[in-house]
Amino acid sequence: MKKRIGVVVDILMYLILVVQMMYVFIGNNVHELLGIGFFVCLIIHLCIKNWWAKTLLKKDKPASRRFFDVITALLLTTIIILMFSSMGVSRFLFTWFHVMGSADLHRYLATAVLTLSVIHGGMHGYWHAKRKKLAVSCIVIASVIAVALGIFGVPFLNRQRRSVEISYADKQPQETVEWQGEKPLVVYFTRIGNSNFEPDVDAVSGASLLMSDGEMMGNNQLLARMVCDITGFESEAITLKGEKYPSSYSDTIAVASDELKAQARPGIEPIDVSNYDSIILIYPLWWGSIPMPVATFLENNDFDGKTIYLIITHGSSGYGNTISEIEELCPTAEVVPGASIYCEDIPDAGDQLAELINSWNMGNK
Ligand SMILES: Cc1cc2nc3c(=O)[nH]c(=O)nc-3n(C[C@H](O)[C@H](O)[C@H](O)COP(=O)(O)O)c2cc1C
């Protein structure tokens, strides 16, 4: 009976882990409730498999058993850290918990748990398998799939399917910063305003679309608004003059890829930076690079002796090549990387932005 419960619980745990990765389909509240379910299953699993702890310090174990012990210890530790990170990013059950609130970190920890679980479970298969080499190959392939699912699959799904509704009043940064010296201009680029979106938002496919109080907003637009609220700076959007990007996310991806390969410079409405000593450039990562309209903006202006502070948003790849690209386009400017913000962390980035601007401000004193 105990064994049967053990098998059912183990299968449940694997199923929950995979379903949890499909966050975009199940939504936040189901994700959090399933998370609780996972930890309940874990406790049952630990009670049933308590032989592991009892035999942990036994000597003369075969190498495969020692490897299993290391993986299991790592898995347990990662699950415990994941538990805290789950509470940190909670928007339903643990909203009072404010530590480890990075969605990016949460995803990496979940990927580590899934991968270590695959190896942990795979080792039982290895012990029973007649063809050990085949068993090892299966474990390696399953682990690679688990890593790929967490690192590429989940961000891809998020980018394709996610649309988040927020109330700006809840997210508006509370802190303000008194800037020392000449105020910078905030310049941002976002898909919103540069894409052929239908008036009906539901018809829009994809990624990174925020609804702030019923108004469609781009991630970078929201960050620009936060920066301006913190500082009182002026902002300008980089806006295409000619043809806009398609409303579909995947079509935009394709167009952006062609533009990047051709190093195109799409026409944009003029932005005059001549009256500013510095700008804060807020832009998305596109194909590991700056979007080509951002390149147009940088080429169309003279940044000699100016400071360009960078804030980038991305779907998992950080700054990509953008720092060196901007340095190359503006060789006589001082380029100061500030923050690379994962798209899921954007609505809650207010405090991080205030801290960042404060640190830049300190440099001015
Ligand atoms: C054309 C395109 C290409 C993208 N390429 C990448 C990429 O290479 N790596 C990445 O991590 N995110 C990538 N993303 C995701 C965006 O950087 C991310 O969703 C960003 O926050 C979107 O900002 P926006 O809503 O202001 O347009 C891409 C998005 C688009 C539309």
PDBQT file of the ligand as one rigid body, heavy atoms in Angstrom, charges set to zero:
ROOT
HETATM    1  C1  LIG A 401      10.867  41.068 -32.438  1.00  0.00    +0.000 C 
HETATM    2  C2  LIG A 401      11.175  40.605 -31.036  1.00  0.00    +0.000 A 
HETATM    3  C3  LIG A 401      12.355  39.934 -30.781  1.00  0.00    +0.000 A 
HETATM    4  C4  LIG A 401      12.675  39.555 -29.461  1.00  0.00    +0.000 A 
HETATM    5  N1  LIG A 401      13.856  38.931 -29.227  1.00  0.00    +0.000 NA
HETATM    6  C5  LIG A 401      14.182  38.602 -27.966  1.00  0.00    +0.000 A 
HETATM    7  C6  LIG A 401      15.435  37.974 -27.691  1.00  0.00    +0.000 A 
HETATM    8  O1  LIG A 401      16.258  37.735 -28.581  1.00  0.00    +0.000 OA
HETATM    9  N2  LIG A 401      15.708  37.631 -26.410  1.00  0.00    +0.000 N 
HETATM   10  C7  LIG A 401      14.844  37.916 -25.400  1.00  0.00    +0.000 A 
HETATM   11  O2  LIG A 401      15.172  37.599 -24.257  1.00  0.00    +0.000 OA
HETATM   12  N3  LIG A 401      13.664  38.530 -25.619  1.00  0.00    +0.000 NA
HETATM   13  C8  LIG A 401      13.306  38.873 -26.872  1.00  0.00    +0.000 A 
HETATM   14  N4  LIG A 401      12.117  39.489 -27.115  1.00  0.00    +0.000 N 
HETATM   15  C9  LIG A 401      11.219  39.819 -25.986  1.00  0.00    +0.000 C 
HETATM   16  C10 LIG A 401      11.244  41.298 -25.673  1.00  0.00    +0.000 C 
HETATM   17  O3  LIG A 401      12.567  41.764 -25.436  1.00  0.00    +0.000 OA
HETATM   18  C11 LIG A 401      10.444  41.596 -24.400  1.00  0.00    +0.000 C 
HETATM   19  O4  LIG A 401       9.189  40.974 -24.472  1.00  0.00    +0.000 OA
HETATM   20  C12 LIG A 401      10.290  43.098 -24.193  1.00  0.00    +0.000 C 
HETATM   21  O5  LIG A 401       9.997  43.350 -22.832  1.00  0.00    +0.000 OA
HETATM   22  C13 LIG A 401       9.187  43.684 -25.044  1.00  0.00    +0.000 C 
HETATM   23  O6  LIG A 401       9.023  45.064 -24.747  1.00  0.00    +0.000 OA
HETATM   24  P1  LIG A 401       7.790  45.928 -25.289  1.00  0.00    +0.000 P 
HETATM   25  O7  LIG A 401       6.524  45.348 -24.733  1.00  0.00    +0.000 OA
HETATM   26  O8  LIG A 401       8.022  47.299 -24.701  1.00  0.00    +0.000 OA
HETATM   27  O9  LIG A 401       7.826  45.962 -26.769  1.00  0.00    +0.000 OA
HETATM   28  C14 LIG A 401      11.773  39.844 -28.399  1.00  0.00    +0.000 A 
HETATM   29  C15 LIG A 401      10.554  40.485 -28.695  1.00  0.00    +0.000 A 
HETATM   30  C16 LIG A 401      10.250  40.865 -29.996  1.00  0.00    +0.000 A 
HETATM   31  C17 LIG A 401       8.943  41.558 -30.288  1.00  0.00    +0.000 C 
ENDROOT
TORSDOF 0
